[in-house]
């Protein structure tokens, strides 16, 4: 996601308002709907959709350090994000558009629950870390290297575009299968509204834990 005024060159950028919508969803999610299971086509009783691997047992807690999405060519450091004085999530620094933010009010990637990683889609002059997020496909892998040297491997199950109008935080952030370790990758999407200087939607990639490993060079 992005959040500065547009430059004169006409490149797309997101203003603070769209971050506010994201934060509203986080606020509702954290206080009202955590634990709500949302049906996914092809899933029943916690089983994976046809053609996708079974879910792995959740891991022990550890903070994320890096996220790799091979299908998108992404290898990005992960930094911790909180809410600012206005109650809005702190976006990754605009000066480092290759960084991904982890909202630590949610789960740690690999543990039971929903972990949330957010990133900009573009800057005033070039694509940012999650520019290609909307092209993700079911079955794609997302690997999160954690601070303890472990690697949580997630499998993408779907990609959805959530319009800002009528935004439903339960559908965006609520757990799909109770007790499963899940991951959401979030950036801006839809169309760019030049008058409002913001995007009209958020792209949300949903994935779930399917494997674990260790970072090369890390003692098991």
Secondary structure by P-SEA (a helix, b strand, c coil): cccccccccccccccaaaaaaaaaaaaaaacccccbbbbcccccccccccccccccccccbbbbccccccccccbbbbbbbbbcccccccccccccccbbbbcccccccccccbbbbbbbcccccccccccccccccccbbbbbbccccbbbbbbbcbbbbbbcccccccccccccccccbbbbbbbbbcccccccccccbbbbbbbbbccccccccccc
